[in-house]
Amino acid sequence: MGPKKRQLSPTPPKKKDKTDSEDSSEEASTTSATLDEVKSEQSSDPSERLFQEINKARAAVGESIEDFKFNKKRVRMLSDCKVASEDCGAILYWMSRDGRVEDNWALLYAQRLALKFKVPLHVCYCLVPVFLDASIRGFHFLLGGLEEVEKDLLSRNIHFHLLLGAPPEVLPKFVSDNNIGGVVCDFAPLKVPMRWVNEVCKKLPEDVPLCQVDAHNIVPCWVASEKLEYAARTIRPKITNKLPEFLTHFPPVVLHPYSSDVKYERVDWVRAEKSLKCDRSVPDVNWIKPGYRAGIKMLSDFVEKKIRWYNDKRNDPSQDVQSNLSPYFHFGQIAPQRAVLVVQKYKKQYKESVEAWVEEAVIRRELADNFCFYNPNYDSLKGAPEWAQKTLNDHRKDKRPYVYTKKEFEDGKTHDPLWNACQMQLVRDAKLHGYMRMYWAKKILEWSKSPEEALEIAIYLNDNFELDGRDPNGFVGCLWSVGGIHDQGWGERAIFGKIRYMNYEGCKRKFDINTFMAKYKTISSKINPWTASKKTKK
């Protein structure tokens, strides 16, 4: 007889549960006021008040994940093995897409398992030297957030490990060497991370189960819809109907009571950075800082100063009303679910603005995950609808008024000062205003040799310079502009066919383009010094 097996999904705790579909916003008892609550009342810093209010909300939900009924629809089993051995030595959370400690359903689920089995909890992140077209700018933001994760986990007696190499090459060995009895991983719909998960699953010991938790979407991707959705209007009611069940508060990650006998070294962050083989010519930006705390500060800034103007001015690139939360969402440094819970508190005051922002943060963002999960051609024109592929092919030989190379696009060396300003924002600030992103990508279609080349260039520039590149939102945004996904056919015209058209004059009528262009004026030489020495693909 082999060792006894234990279910990977934990049994309900003996304490009275609060389900994660119940209202968890009740006030904490004044007799159990914490130091955090006192600090919150005394602080004059809005971001510090928000930080403490969020901590208080977690405490009101329950003492830990043990007295919280976890919604198992957030979890799916990936391995044939569904149970862990009785001699399980530890539980491992393989962090990848959701780089945070707080408000992380995957980490919470892993801690629930470790508490049930009375074993240590480990968290690891596998750092690869190259990932798609990510530059050092994106990697530095990632590593900055992970440094904070390590500190936050250590304060809770949870071990953090940074493994250098692709997950299939380094993770199975870590599991075997550390007597890991069960693995919990993040969900990501892109092809590379999905392939990693599949390969890791095959290489894990047969008696070690692997499960996946969608800690990125409010409604888990596989629950929101079981198929590829045609447009926002088709997925919107599906997500909206499920929000009461899934848009809940989070319990806290607590001090873990079970320690490992092994003494692990802290992460060598300098060595980790030196292991990267990515494009190092793209500099960091100083307007945004990585990590959970910086993300909460950015969220506070949005609700305190910008949300009142969001509905009226969100499509005006000359106005600063964007939340700037996308990089934090992309790297998982704050939970979109937490941001929505905070923003919704302002609905009575700014109903239209809150609804407009939630549409983008929930419906559109989760629609992008749906597209990439169910359509493996999300980075190719093969992923476009048939009508779009046909119309682009019909106009393939249309004469282009201008044709630019990838390098000319990258350096902002086109005839159009508005497009050049867009590229300067992308390069200088690591972001591009949502409205201008559409114009930017559509002009790449108009001025490239072919639709295929246009899509390839748009994805490359987005992924290389944007902090939130390499993301379902980015792929969907590029393919919406170039390939008409989640859209309909429009009046036919040269080059675009029936793909939605945008032009300079339209932007001029919509907002003050001169203010935007002045802010991102192309350098007099028309050469971007940050990219002039770059070796780019032709």
N, C-alpha and C positions, 0 to 999 in steps of 0.2 A: 504493500500500500504506500502511495506517495504522500507527500504533505497535504494536510487539509487545505481546502480552498475557501476563500471568503469573497463575497460579492464586492465588486468594485464600487457599485452604487451603494452609498451608506444607508443603513436602516434608519427610520425616523428616530430622533433622540427622545429620551424619556421625558424631558421637560416639555411644557406646553409650547407648541410651535406658533410662530407667526408666519403665515405664508407670504411668499414674495408677490402675491397678488392682493394682499390686504393693505389697507391704508396704514403706512408706517410713519406718519408725520406727527404723532402725538407728542405733546410736550414732556420732557423729562421732569421727574419729580424735583421740587425745589429742595427737598431734603437730601438729594443725591447730587447736588450741583457740583460740577467738576471745576478744576482750576482753569480748564479751557473755556468754560462758560464765563467765569469771572473775567478772564482776559478779553473775551469777546465783548463784554459789556463796557470794558474800560478802553478798548482800542478805538482810535480815531481813524485808523487806516481801513478803508473799505475792503481791500483785499484780505486783510487780516481778519476782519469781522466775518467775511464770507468763509474763509478757511475754518474758523472756529464754529460757525453755524453748521457747516457741512459735517464736522466732527460730531457735533451735538445731534444732528439728524441720524447719524449712524448709531450712536449710543442709544437713541430712542427706539431703534429697530430691534435691538437685542444685544446681549453681552458678547456674542460671537456667532459664527456660522453654525454652531451646534444647536442653538435655540432658534433657528431660522429654517423654515421648510423650503429647501432649494427646489426651484422649478426644473425638473429633470428634462423638460423639453429643450433646455439650453444645451444639453449634452447628447452626443451621439457616439456609439461604440464603433471603433475602426478595426479592431483586431478580432480574430476568431475567438481568442481567449477572453472570456467575459468576467472571470473571477481571479482574485489574487491569492497567492499561496499563504497559508497560515503563518509561515515563517518570514513573511514580508519584512524587510529591514528598514524600508523608508519609502516615501512617496515622492515623486519628482514632478514638478511643473516645468514643462519645456516652454519657456516664454519666447515669443517671436514677434507677433504683431502688436501685442498689448503690453508695452513696456512701462508698467506702473504697478504699485502695490495697492493703492486705494481704489475702491470701486471696480475691482477686477473679478468678474464671475469665475474665470478659470482658476485664478489663485485661491479664491474662496472655496471653490469646489475641491481643489487639491488639499487645502488645509482641513476641510471637513473629513476627507478620507484619512488623512494622517492622524487626526484627533480620534477618529473611530478606531483605527488600528493601533493607536498609542505608539506611533513611530515618528522619527524625525521627518522634517519636510525640507526638500531641496528645491531650488529654482536654478535653472541654467538657461543661458542664452548662447547660441552658436553664431559666432561672428565670422562671416565669410570675407575673403579679401576683396572680392568684386561682386556687386549685385546689380544686374541690368546696367543702366547708364548712370547710376548714382555717383556723384562726385564726393570729394572729401568734405564739402559743405554739409551734405546730408549725413555722412558718417559721423562728423563731429557733433551734430545735433543729437544723433542716436546715442553716441557714447556719453554725452553729457547727461542725458536722461537716465542711462543705465547706472552711472555712478551714483545718482540719487537713489535708484532702486536698491543698489547694494547696501547703502547706509540704512535705508528704511527697513530692509529685511533683517539686517544684523541687529537692529534695535528690537526686533521681534523674535530673536533666536532662530532665524531661518537662514540657511546657508545659500549664498548666491555664488554661482560658478560661471565664468565666461570661458566657453570652450572655443578655441580657434580652429576653424575649419567648417566644412559643410556638415550639416546635421547627420546625414547617413554615415559619414566617416567617423564622427566623434561621439555621437550620442549613445549608440548601442554599447560601446565600450564603457562609457560612464555608468550606464545602467547596470552592467554586469559587475563592474569593479566596486560599486557601492551598494550592492544587494537591494536594488530598487525593486519594489513589488508591484508598482503600478505607475503609469505615466499619464499625465493630463497635458494636452497641447492646445495652442491657440488655433483659431480658424482664420484662414486667409484664402480668398478665391483665385488668386493668380496662379499661373501654371507652375512656376518654379517652387514656391512653398508647398503647393499641393503635391508635387512630385517628391519633394523631400519627405513629407509626411508618409506617403505611400512606401517609400524606400525604407524609412526608419521602421515602419510597421512590420515590414518583411524581415528586418534584421534583428528585431528585438527577440529575446528569449521567448520560447513558445508559451511559457507560463506567466509572462508579464503582459497584462492587458494595456491597451492604449485607447484612450477616449479623447474626444475633442469638444471644447466648449467655445461657443461663439460669444466672446466677451467684447466684441467690437460693435455689433449691431444691437439695437434695442430688442427688436424681434429677430430671433435667430434666422439666418438666411434660409435654411432648409424648412423652417416653420412658416416664414412669411409667404413663400410660394414654392410649389414643387415643380415649377416650370419657368422657362424664359418668358419674362413679361414684355409686352409690346411697347408700353409707354408708362409714364408716371400715372396716367389716369386708370390704368389697369391694376397697378400694384397698390395705389393709394388706399382704396377701401379695404384691401386685405391687411395692410399694416395698421391702418386706423382702428379696425375692429379688434385687433390683437393688443393694442397699446394698454388697455386697462389691465391685462394680465401680466405684461412684461415691463411696463414703465413704472418700476417700483424703486423704493429706496434700497440701499445696500447696508448689510451689517459690516462691522469692522473686521479687519485682519488683526488677530490678537497675538499677544506674546505666546509663542509656541512652547508648550510645556515639556516636549521631548527633544533631547539633545543627542547628537552623534558623538560616539567615543573618539572619532577621528578629528584631529585639529586641521582645519583647512586654511590655506594661505589666502590673504586678501588678493583681489584682482590687481594685476600689474597693468594699469591703464596705459602707461607709456608704451609698453611692449605691444599691447593690443592695437594701439594707433599705428605703430610702425609695421604691423603685419598687413596693413591695407595696401592693395595694389590698384586702387582706383585713380581717377583723374584728380590730381592734386593742384591743378591750376585755378580752380574756382574758390575764391576766398569766402570765409565765414561772413555773416552779416551781424551787425551789432544792435539791431532794433528789436531782436527777439532772443530770449534765453530759453534753453531746454529744460525739461523736467516738469514734474507734477506741480510744484509750488509756483513756478513761473506761469504754468498754464492756468492755474486758479487766479493768479493776478491778472492775466489777460482776460479771463472770463469776467472778473469783477470790473475791469475797465470798460468792457463792452456794455454790461447791464447798467453801470453807473453813468456813462457818458454818451453812449452811442445808440442804444436800442430805440430810444424815442424817435430817432431820425431814420431808422433802418428802412421802413417800408417806403418812404417817400424818396430816399436818396441812395438806395443800395445799388442802383444801376448807373449812378453818376460817378465815374472814376476820379473826378476832381474832388470828391467829398470823402472824408475819412470816416466811414460808418461801418466798415466791415468788422467782423468779430476777430479776425486773425487767429482763429482757433484751428484752422485746417492742419497746420504742421503738428499740433499736439494730438489731434485725432489720428493723423496718419501714423505717427510713431506710437500711438497708444498711450501717450503720457498723461492724458486725461480721458475719461470716458465720455463719449457723446451723450450717454444716458444721464450722467451727472450734469452736463451742461444744459440739457433740456429741462431737467428738474429745476435748475436755478432760473433759467430764462422764463419758464412758465409762471413763475411767481409774479411776473410783471404783466401778465395778460390783461388784468383789469385796467391797468393804466395805458397800455400800448397794445391793444388787441391785434390790430393789423400787422404791426411790426413783429410781434411774437409769432403770429401764424405764418408770416412770410419766412422768418428765420427757421422755424421748425420744419417747414416744407423743404428747405434746402438741407438742413442738418439731419433730418430723418428720412423723408420720402425719397428725395433725389439721391442722397448718399447710399441708402440701402437698395435703391434701384440699380445703382452702379455695381454693387456687390452681386446682385441677382444676375446682371448681364455677364459679368466676368465668370461667375460660378457655372452658369449654364451654357455659356458660349465660349469655347476655348479659342476662338478666332477674334477675341476682343482687341488684339493688336494688329489686325489685318483687315483689308477691305473684304475679305471673305466673310467677315463677321457682319458686314452691312446687309440690310434687307435687299431682296432681289431687285426691287424697283430702283434702289439707289445704285446698285452695281451696274444695272443696265443703262441708266441715264449717264453715269460717268463714263461708261465704255462708249456710248453713242457719241460723246463729245470729247473723246480722248485726243483726237487729232485737231481740235480747234486751236487756232493761233492764239498764243499767249502774248499779252501786251508787254510783259517783262518775264524773264526767266532768271532766277538766282540760284546759286549753289548753296549747299548747306553752310559753308563757311561764310558766305555773304549774309545769309539770314542770321547766323550766329553773331556776327559782328554788327548787326543793325545797319547794313549798308544797302538799303533799298532806296527807291526814289520817294517813298512815302514817309514823311516825318512822324505821322501818327503811329504807323506800324513800328518805326524805329524806336519811338518812345516806349511802346509796349515791350519791345525786346530789351531796352535799357532797364525797365522796371524788373523784368524777369531776371536779368543778369545781376543788377545792383542790389535788389531787395529780396531776391529768392522767392518772389511771388508775382502774380499777375492778376489784376482785378478781373472778376468773373465775367463782366460784360465785355471787356477788352480781350479776354482770352478767346472769345468767339470770333471777334474781328481778326485777331492775330492768326488764328488757325485757318480761317477761311481765305485769307490773303495768301497764306502759304500754298493752299490748293490752287489759287488763281495764278501764282507766279512760279510754279514748279513744272517740271517736264511732264509729270504724270501724277495721277491721284495717289498711286502707290508710293512714289517718292515723297509727295507732300505729307502723307500720313507718317512715314518713317521719320522725316525731318521734325515734324511737330512733336512726336513722341520723344525723340532724342533730346530736343531743346527743353521740353517740359521736364523730363526725367533728370537731365544733367544739372539744371539750374534751380528748379523749384525745390523747396524744402519738402513739399508734399507730393513730389513726383513719385513714380513707381507705384501708383495708387489706382484702384479701380476708378475713382473719380477722374483722374487724369486720362486714362485710356478711353473712358466713355466720353469725356469732353472732346478729345481729339476726334474720335470716330463720329460723334454727333456733328461736329463742324464739317468734317470732310466726307463722311459716309452716311449721314442722314439717319442714324439710329435714334430711336425714341422721338422721331419727327415724322412729318408727312411730306409728300411732294408739293413743290411750289411752282410758280410760273417758270416755264423753260427759258433758259438763256445760255449764251455761249459759255463753254468750259464747265460751268456748274451743272448744266442740265436742269433737273428739277430739285437740286439741293438748295436749301435756303441760302439766300444771298445777303451779304452785308457790304456796305461801301463807306467811303470817307464822308460823303455828303450826309449820309444817314446819321453817322456819329456826330457830325457837326450840328445837325438839327436837334439831337437828343441832349447834348451836354456841352460844356465849355471845353472844347478840345485844346484851346490855347493854354489854359491853365495846366492841363495834364501834360502837354508837350513841353511846357517850360520846366516842369518839375523833372522830367526825364529827357532833357535835351541831349541829343546825340553829341558826343565829344567832337570838337571841331575837325579833328582828323578823320572823323567817321570810322575810326577803328577803336574798338573796345580794347583797352590795354590789358584787361584780364583774360581776353581770349586770343589776343594777337599771336601769342606764341604757342597756342594749343595745336596739337596734332589731331585734326578731326577727320572723320571718314568722309570721303567724297561721294 
